[in-house]
Amino acid sequence: MRGLHRLLLAGAAALWASAASAQMISLPPSKLIDRMTPPQAERGVPDYDPDMLAAKLGGTVRVELVFSAPDSEPVMRLLSESVDAVLVESVRRHVRILRVPCQPEGAEPARLVQEYVFRPDDGRKVLAFPLEDQAALELRRQAACLTRIVPGRIPEYPERARRLGQEGNFLVRLRFASPTLPPEFSFLAGPAHPALRDALTEFAAGYRLPCQAGEPREIDQLYQYRFHDGDRTVIKDLTLPQFLGSAASMPLPAEFDLTTMGCPFDVRITHYQPYKRNIVQQVETSRPERRSFLDWLSHIPLRLSTSQTLAVMGDTFTVRVPCSKLAL
């Protein structure tokens, strides 16, 4: 275990005086997508018509799936243009099995977007890109207007916490039910330091989301309390084999042909597992065929103790992806 920690973690000196900082991170994941049935590992992909495969005829089928109730199959609306009807019908048959059991009763229909690529020159034949929640697009727009109605852009560092040497990272969630009311505030992760938690709770009451409309909106933030010249634990840059070898768990089965993704390439991972998905971004080059692989990486936590996981929460590091085929 010590060898693993030497591979993963490094020490660094903090460069700021004792203070707190707040950083906007990502939005909460879509509950509709996370809890969709059947689960991703059992969902499969649409059938590739043998005649079209033999004739090397492919295409991209992008569809909107509208779910009106938790136990009903979706209504499919085609978003692609100039795509063969045989491929569209294959997708239509496939999506009939999908359900969103956590959809609230009486809620507006859920609208999810799915894209399938039929590639006769690819050994995988059919690619299913990660689902997109249309409501999340609107939430991103509304989150941009987050503002404060009281002075101060960062929370205070309580004197009691300073005296006791208390510091650490806190992942919090703000839930806005109205554009004019303070948010509901909850801790997703963080050390049990009452003075720091009280300071964050008080600070959060000064936020408003003036463009909030419709259903309540949730926004996540990372707060960091640090001392000047204090030691800080960071995650080293890793190769993909090193990252996977250090994983506490990973979604299985997993099969990716990295040679079809413009390899080698780098990705930047901001680590939040197991408290929420990691943020995974492409570096320098961006290719759509990597999206399923990046989504998979977002679900992988590192094999660390609880205190170490909290210490590196929000840390960003580079993973070097080689030219290989991954089958787990």
C-alpha positions as CSV (number, residue, x, y, z in Angstrom):
1,M,0.0,0.0,0.0
2,R,2.9,2.4,0.7
3,G,4.3,1.7,-2.8
4,L,0.9,2.6,-4.2
5,H,0.9,5.9,-2.3
6,R,4.4,6.8,-3.5
7,L,3.2,6.2,-7.0
8,L,0.1,8.3,-6.6
9,L,0.7,11.1,-4.1
10,A,3.3,13.8,-3.7
11,G,3.8,16.6,-1.1
12,A,3.7,20.2,-2.0
13,A,3.9,23.4,0.0
14,A,0.9,25.7,0.1
15,L,1.6,29.1,-1.4
16,W,-1.1,31.1,0.2
17,A,-1.7,32.5,3.7
18,S,-4.2,30.8,5.9
19,A,-7.4,31.4,4.0
20,A,-10.4,29.8,2.4
21,S,-11.1,29.7,-1.3
22,A,-14.2,28.7,-3.2
23,Q,-14.2,27.3,-6.7
24,M,-17.2,26.5,-8.9
25,I,-16.9,23.0,-10.1
26,S,-19.4,20.9,-11.9
27,L,-23.1,20.5,-11.8
28,P,-24.6,17.4,-10.0
29,P,-24.9,14.4,-12.3
30,S,-28.3,13.7,-13.9
31,K,-30.2,11.4,-11.6
32,L,-32.4,10.3,-14.5
33,I,-29.3,9.1,-16.4
34,D,-27.5,7.6,-13.4
35,R,-30.6,5.5,-12.4
36,M,-31.8,4.6,-15.8
37,T,-32.7,0.9,-16.4
38,P,-31.3,-1.4,-17.5
39,P,-27.9,-0.3,-16.2
40,Q,-25.2,0.7,-18.7
41,A,-23.4,-2.7,-18.5
42,E,-26.6,-4.5,-19.5
43,R,-27.9,-2.0,-22.0
44,G,-26.0,-3.1,-25.1
45,V,-26.2,-1.3,-28.4
46,P,-28.6,-1.4,-31.4
47,D,-28.3,-4.3,-33.8
48,Y,-26.3,-3.7,-37.0
49,D,-28.3,-4.9,-40.0
50,P,-26.2,-7.7,-41.6
51,D,-26.9,-6.5,-45.2
52,M,-25.8,-2.9,-44.3
53,L,-22.7,-4.1,-42.5
54,A,-21.7,-6.3,-45.5
55,A,-22.3,-3.4,-47.9
56,K,-20.2,-1.2,-45.5
57,L,-23.0,1.3,-45.1
58,G,-23.0,3.2,-41.8
59,G,-24.1,6.5,-40.3
60,T,-24.8,8.5,-37.1
61,V,-28.2,8.3,-35.5
62,R,-28.8,11.1,-33.0
63,V,-32.2,11.0,-31.2
64,E,-34.2,12.7,-28.5
65,L,-35.9,10.3,-26.1
66,V,-38.9,11.7,-24.3
67,F,-40.0,9.9,-21.1
68,S,-43.5,10.8,-19.8
69,A,-43.6,8.4,-16.9
70,P,-41.2,6.2,-14.9
71,D,-42.6,2.9,-16.3
72,S,-43.2,4.0,-19.9
73,E,-41.0,3.5,-22.9
74,P,-39.6,6.7,-24.5
75,V,-41.0,8.5,-27.5
76,M,-38.1,8.8,-30.0
77,R,-37.6,11.9,-32.2
78,L,-34.9,11.8,-34.8
79,L,-32.4,14.6,-34.7
80,S,-30.0,13.4,-37.4
81,E,-30.4,14.3,-41.1
82,S,-29.8,12.0,-44.1
83,V,-29.5,8.8,-42.2
84,D,-30.8,5.4,-43.5
85,A,-34.2,4.3,-42.2
86,V,-32.9,0.8,-41.4
87,L,-30.4,2.2,-38.9
88,V,-33.1,4.5,-37.4
89,E,-35.4,1.5,-37.0
90,S,-32.7,-0.5,-35.3
91,V,-32.2,2.4,-32.8
92,R,-36.0,2.6,-32.2
93,R,-36.2,-1.1,-31.3
94,H,-33.2,-0.7,-29.0
95,V,-34.4,2.3,-27.0
96,R,-37.8,0.7,-26.2
97,I,-36.2,-1.1,-23.3
98,L,-35.1,2.1,-21.5
99,R,-36.9,3.4,-18.5
100,V,-36.3,6.3,-16.0
101,P,-37.7,4.9,-12.7
102,C,-36.7,7.9,-10.6
103,Q,-38.7,10.4,-12.6
104,P,-40.9,12.2,-10.1
105,E,-44.7,11.7,-10.4
106,G,-46.4,14.6,-12.2
107,A,-43.0,16.1,-13.4
108,E,-42.5,17.5,-16.9
109,P,-41.4,14.8,-19.4
110,A,-37.7,14.0,-19.2
111,R,-35.8,14.7,-22.4
112,L,-32.6,12.8,-23.0
113,V,-30.4,12.8,-26.1
114,Q,-28.5,9.7,-27.3
115,E,-26.2,9.3,-30.3
116,Y,-25.3,6.0,-31.9
117,V,-22.6,5.6,-34.6
118,F,-22.7,2.7,-37.0
119,R,-19.2,2.1,-38.3
120,P,-18.6,-0.8,-40.7
121,D,-14.9,-0.3,-40.6
122,D,-14.6,-0.5,-36.8
123,G,-14.4,-3.8,-34.9
124,R,-16.9,-2.6,-32.4
125,K,-19.4,-1.8,-35.2
126,V,-21.8,0.3,-33.1
127,L,-20.8,3.0,-30.7
128,A,-23.2,4.4,-28.1
129,F,-22.1,7.8,-26.8
130,P,-23.0,9.0,-23.3
131,L,-26.6,10.2,-22.7
132,E,-27.2,13.9,-22.4
133,D,-29.9,15.3,-20.2
134,Q,-31.6,18.3,-21.9
135,A,-32.5,19.8,-18.5
136,A,-28.7,19.9,-17.7
137,L,-28.2,22.3,-20.6
138,E,-30.7,24.7,-19.2
139,L,-29.1,24.3,-15.7
140,R,-25.7,25.2,-17.0
141,R,-27.2,28.4,-18.4
142,Q,-28.9,29.3,-15.2
143,A,-25.8,28.5,-13.1
144,A,-23.9,31.2,-14.9
145,C,-25.9,33.9,-13.1
146,L,-25.0,32.7,-9.6
147,T,-24.3,35.8,-7.5
148,R,-23.9,37.1,-4.0
149,I,-26.1,39.7,-2.3
150,V,-23.7,40.4,0.6
151,P,-20.1,41.5,0.6
152,G,-17.3,38.9,0.5
153,R,-16.3,36.5,-2.3
154,I,-14.7,33.9,0.0
155,P,-15.8,32.6,3.5
156,E,-13.9,33.8,6.6
157,Y,-11.4,31.5,8.3
158,P,-12.7,31.3,11.9
159,E,-10.1,32.2,14.5
160,R,-11.0,29.1,16.5
161,A,-10.2,26.9,13.6
162,R,-6.9,28.7,13.0
163,R,-5.9,28.2,16.7
164,L,-6.8,24.5,16.4
165,G,-4.9,24.1,13.2
166,Q,-8.0,22.9,11.4
167,E,-8.0,22.9,7.5
168,G,-9.3,20.7,4.7
169,N,-11.5,20.5,1.6
170,F,-15.3,20.6,1.6
171,L,-17.6,19.6,-1.2
172,V,-21.0,21.3,-0.8
173,R,-24.2,21.5,-2.7
174,L,-26.5,24.6,-3.1
175,R,-30.1,23.9,-4.0
176,F,-32.1,26.9,-5.2
177,A,-35.9,26.6,-5.2
178,S,-36.4,30.4,-5.9
179,P,-34.5,33.2,-7.6
180,T,-34.9,35.4,-4.5
181,L,-34.4,33.0,-1.6
182,P,-31.2,31.7,-0.1
183,P,-30.3,28.1,-1.1
184,E,-30.7,24.9,0.9
185,F,-27.1,23.9,1.9
186,S,-25.7,20.5,2.4
187,F,-22.2,18.9,2.8
188,L,-21.3,16.1,0.3
189,A,-17.9,15.6,1.9
190,G,-15.4,17.2,4.2
191,P,-13.7,16.9,7.6
192,A,-15.8,17.2,10.8
193,H,-14.6,20.6,11.9
194,P,-17.7,22.4,13.3
195,A,-16.2,25.9,13.1
196,L,-15.3,25.6,9.4
197,R,-18.7,24.0,8.6
198,D,-20.5,26.7,10.4
199,A,-18.6,29.4,8.5
200,L,-19.5,27.7,5.2
201,T,-23.1,27.4,6.1
202,E,-23.3,31.1,7.0
203,F,-21.4,32.1,3.8
204,A,-23.7,30.1,1.6
205,A,-26.8,32.0,2.8
206,G,-25.5,35.0,0.8
207,Y,-25.9,33.3,-2.6
208,R,-28.8,33.8,-5.0
209,L,-29.6,32.4,-8.4
210,P,-31.6,35.3,-10.0
211,C,-32.2,33.5,-13.3
212,Q,-33.5,30.3,-11.6
213,A,-36.8,29.2,-13.1
214,G,-38.9,26.1,-13.1
215,E,-37.8,23.2,-10.9
216,P,-35.2,23.6,-8.1
217,R,-31.6,23.9,-9.4
218,E,-28.5,22.4,-7.7
219,I,-24.9,23.7,-8.0
220,D,-21.8,22.1,-6.4
221,Q,-18.8,24.0,-5.0
222,L,-15.5,23.1,-3.6
223,Y,-14.1,25.1,-0.6
224,Q,-10.5,24.7,0.5
225,Y,-9.1,25.9,3.9
226,R,-5.3,26.0,3.9
227,F,-2.4,27.4,6.0
228,H,0.6,29.2,4.6
229,D,3.6,26.9,4.3
230,G,1.4,23.9,5.3
231,D,2.0,20.6,3.6
232,R,-0.4,19.7,0.8
233,T,-1.0,16.3,-0.8
234,V,-1.4,16.2,-4.5
235,I,-1.9,13.4,-7.1
236,K,1.0,12.9,-9.5
237,D,0.6,12.7,-13.2
238,L,0.0,9.1,-14.3
239,T,-0.1,6.8,-17.3
240,L,-3.4,5.0,-17.9
241,P,-2.1,1.6,-16.7
242,Q,-0.9,3.3,-13.5
243,F,-4.2,5.1,-13.0
244,L,-6.2,1.9,-13.5
245,G,-3.8,-0.1,-11.3
246,S,-4.5,2.4,-8.5
247,A,-8.3,2.3,-8.8
248,A,-10.5,1.2,-6.0
249,S,-13.1,0.0,-8.4
250,M,-14.2,0.6,-12.0
251,P,-17.4,-0.1,-14.0
252,L,-17.2,-3.5,-15.7
253,P,-17.2,-4.8,-18.3
254,A,-15.2,-2.2,-20.1
255,E,-13.9,-2.5,-23.7
256,F,-12.3,0.4,-25.5
257,D,-10.1,0.4,-28.6
258,L,-7.9,3.4,-27.9
259,T,-6.2,3.0,-31.3
260,T,-9.3,4.5,-32.9
261,M,-9.2,7.6,-30.7
262,G,-6.2,9.5,-32.0
263,C,-3.8,8.0,-29.6
264,P,-1.6,8.7,-27.7
265,F,-3.4,11.5,-26.0
266,D,-3.7,13.2,-22.6
267,V,-6.7,13.8,-20.4
268,R,-7.0,16.0,-17.3
269,I,-8.9,14.4,-14.4
270,T,-10.2,16.5,-11.5
271,H,-10.8,13.9,-8.8
272,Y,-14.0,13.8,-6.8
273,Q,-14.8,10.2,-6.5
274,P,-16.4,8.6,-4.6
275,Y,-18.4,11.7,-3.6
276,K,-19.4,12.6,-7.2
277,R,-18.1,11.9,-10.7
278,N,-14.6,13.0,-11.7
279,I,-14.4,15.8,-14.2
280,V,-12.5,14.5,-17.3
281,Q,-11.3,16.8,-20.0
282,Q,-9.4,16.3,-23.2
283,V,-6.0,18.1,-23.6
284,E,-5.0,19.9,-26.8
285,T,-7.0,17.7,-29.1
286,S,-10.7,16.9,-28.8
287,R,-12.4,14.0,-30.6
288,P,-16.0,12.8,-30.2
289,E,-15.2,9.1,-30.3
290,R,-13.4,9.5,-26.9
291,R,-16.6,10.5,-25.1
292,S,-17.6,7.1,-23.8
293,F,-14.1,6.4,-22.6
294,L,-14.0,9.8,-20.8
295,D,-17.4,9.1,-19.2
296,W,-16.0,5.7,-18.0
297,L,-13.0,7.4,-16.4
298,S,-15.3,9.8,-14.5
299,H,-16.7,6.8,-12.5
300,I,-13.3,5.6,-11.2
301,P,-12.2,6.3,-7.6
302,L,-8.6,5.9,-6.4
303,R,-7.6,3.4,-3.8
304,L,-6.9,5.8,-0.9
305,S,-7.9,6.1,2.8
306,T,-10.8,8.4,3.7
307,S,-8.4,11.1,4.9
308,Q,-6.3,10.9,1.8
309,T,-9.3,11.0,-0.4
310,L,-10.5,14.2,1.3
311,A,-7.0,15.7,1.0
312,V,-6.9,15.3,-2.8
313,M,-10.5,16.1,-3.5
314,G,-10.6,18.5,-6.3
315,D,-7.0,17.9,-7.3
316,T,-6.3,17.8,-11.0
317,F,-3.7,15.6,-12.7
318,T,-2.9,14.3,-16.2
319,V,-3.3,10.8,-17.4
320,R,-1.4,9.7,-20.5
321,V,-3.5,7.4,-22.7
322,P,-1.4,5.0,-24.9
323,C,-2.2,3.2,-28.1
324,S,-3.8,-0.1,-27.0
325,K,-7.0,-2.0,-26.6
326,L,-8.6,-2.1,-23.2
327,A,-10.7,-5.1,-22.3
328,L,-11.7,-5.6,-18.6
